Amino acid sequence: MAKLPELYVAVDVEADGPIPGPYSMISLGMAVVGRPDLTFYTELRPISDDFVPKALAVSGLDRERLLREAPTAEQAMSAATRWIDGLRRIGRPVFLAGPAVFDGMFVHWYFMRFLGKSPFNISGAGLDLRSYWMGLTGCEWGDSRKTMIIKQLGLTGLTHTHHAGDDAAELAQIFEAILKSRQSRETDPTQSG
């Protein structure tokens, strides 16, 4: 049996505070790198009464509407799991975020808290955009900001909207360009960061 390819799943979340538990993930977006047809988006009902107004404002989402209309965390994470597990027909899902620390913290905590397991694996481990770029190019941390990566890759027309679905798709495009850059480096060793 042939080994299935890795599918890098670009993940973005919007949250109403800095950590899960006391605060809520209010939207989740995912997009498969190189496959713009494979996307997932859901909003989530807040799980606590606490929120940071500035954090909530970033997303532009209406908290009262989410409390009335959004799926519960269990419903949303179950739908996300079904979508991720559906990808297994064509590849092995690998979590990707930028930054993985923030998005990964929320996603892993929500999977474990509301479903008891994560479809990405027990550790919730995955790739961090900036760390990957540093390893590929040998640059310093300060030169690994997403805006710097976009500029070095010559990407145009990308917008960061703070809509989790849009931003996951943007991240997928950036990482696709990084993978193409890596392939170019492998075939032309004179290329540098």
N, C-alpha and C positions, 0 to 999 in steps of 0.2 A: 504494500500500500504506500502510495506517495505521501510524503510529508506535506501538510497544508502550509501555505505561506502565512507569515505574520500579518495581521491586520492591525495597523496602528489606529486606535480609536481616540481621536482628539476630543477632549472633554473640557467643558467650561461650565461653571456654576455661578449663579448670583445668589448672594446670601444677605441677610439683614443684620449681620453682626460678624465678629471676627472668628468665632469658633462654633462648632456644632454642639447642640445640647441646650445651652442657655439661649442660643440663637438658632435661626432656621435657614436652611437652604430653600430658596423660593423658586428657583428654576434650574433646570439641568438640560444641557445640550450635548449631543455627541455627533461626530461625523467621522467617517472612515477616510483615512488619507488615501488619495488617488481614486476615490469612489464617491463623487458628489451626489450620487443617487442613494447612498446609504447614510441616512441621518435619523436622529431621534431628538425630540424635544418634549419636555413636560414642565409644567409649573407645579408647585407643591403648596399644600396648605401649611401655613406656619405651625410649628410644634410647641411654641411657647408664647407667652404674652410679651416677652422682652424683645426689643429690637433697637438698633442704633439708627436714628433717623437719617443720618448722612449715608450710611451703608444701604439702607432701603432706597434712598433717592437715586443712587447710582443706577439701579436696574430700571427705574421708571415704572415698576409694577405697583399696583394698588393693593395694599395689604388687606383692606376690607373686602375687596373682590376675591382675593386669594382665600380668605377665611370662609367665604360663602361658596365659591365655585371650584376651587382647585382640588385635584385628587389628594387624598391623604398621603402621607409619606409612604406608608406601606403599599398603597395602590401604585403610586408613581415609581417606587423602586422595583416593584414586581414587574411593571411594564418595561422598565429599563433592563431588568434581567432577561425578560423574554426576548427583547430586541438583541441584546448582546449574545445570548445563547443561540439565537437564529443565525448570527454571523458564523458560527462554528461549522456550518455546512460548507463554507468557502475558505475559511482560514482560522487562525488562532488569534483572538482579540488580545491586544496589548494596550494597556492604559497609557495615554499621553496627555500631558497638561503643561501649561506654562503660566504660573508656576505649579508644579505638581504638589508642592507642600500645601498650598491653600486648597486647591480644587480636590486634590487627592484626600486630604483630611476630611472634607465634607462628604465626598462620595463614599469613601470607605466606611466612615462612621455611620452614615445612613444605611448602607447595605447591611452592616453588622447589627446595628440597633433594631432595624425594622424587619429584616429577613433572616438574620442569624448567619449569613454567609455572603461573600462577594463573588460575583461571576468573574471578576478579574483574578482572584485567588485569595487565599487566606490572609496574606500580608497586605493586599491592596497595592502592591508595588507596581511601579511603572516608570515611564520615561518622563524626564523633566526637560523641556525645550532648551533652556539656557545651559544646563549641564551637558546636554548632548552637543550643543554648538561649541562649547568650550573644548570638549574632547575632540571634536572634529577639526577645529581650527587652531587650537592651542592658545586662544585669546584669554585675556583676563576676565574676571567676573563683570567688571564695569563695562566691558565691550560686548557683553552677551545679552543686553536688553533686547526685547523683541523689536523695538524700533531700529536698533543697530543691525540686527539680523536681516530685517526687511530691506534696509538700505544696502547692505553688502550683497544681498542676493539680487538686487535690482528689481524687486517686486513693486508693482504699482496697482492702484485700484482697490487696495484692501481697506476695509473700514472696520473699526472696532466700535460696536454699537452698544455694548453692555446688554445685549440680548443673548442669552446663553446659546441659543441655536446658531445665530449669526457668528458669534465669536468662536464657537467650536469649528464651524466651517472655515473661518479665517485661519485658525490654528492648523487645520488640516492642509490648507493651501501652502502655508509657510513650511510645514514639515515635509510636504511633497517636494517643494523646491530644495530643501536641505538634502533630502535623499538623492535628488538628481545631482546636486552639487557634489555630494560624496562620491557618486558614481563617476563624475567627471574627474575628481581628484584621483580616483583609483586607476583610471585609464591614462591620465596625464599627471605624472608625479611632479611636474614643474609648477603646478598650481599650488598656491598657498592661501592661508587665511587672510 
